[in-house]
Amino acid sequence: MQQAFNKNAPKKATNLSINSDLLNKARGLKINLSATLEQALTIQVRNAERELWAEENKEAIQALNELADKNGLFSDSFRDF
């Protein structure tokens, strides 16, 4: 599967604002904030890119589905079910 981003890119400091109670609890539990944010952002980026791809290719997907409905699939003759 293609990576959502370059994992070898250098780290970049950023400034975030989050709920102070949540931050204190996370620190108390020794949760790695940077790793947790990267994991969450990876999921969000993948989902957003997947949705964008589907939207950009909606017409082509619909055309292929209509073609398959009309003409069947090449593999239909090889199916046992």
SULKAJO-V948173 format. One line per field, one symbol per residue. phi: phi as a letter, one per 40 degrees, with the letter a starting at -180 (. if undefined). psi: psi as a letter, one per 20 degrees, with the letter a starting at -180 (. if undefined). burial: + if it has 24 or more other ideal C-beta (glycine too) atoms within 12 Angstrom, else -. A space follows every 10 residues. Layout:
BEGIN
phi=???
psi=???
burial=???
END
This chain:
BEGIN
phi=.cccaccccc cbcabbbbdc cccccccccf cccccccccc cdcccdcccc ccccccbdcc cccccccccc bgbdcdcbcb b
psi=qpqhroiiqq qpqrpqprph ggggggghjl pogggggggg hggggggghg ggggghjggg ggghggghhg iaqhihiiqi .
burial=---------- ---------- ---------- ---------- ---------- ---------- ---------- ---------- -
END
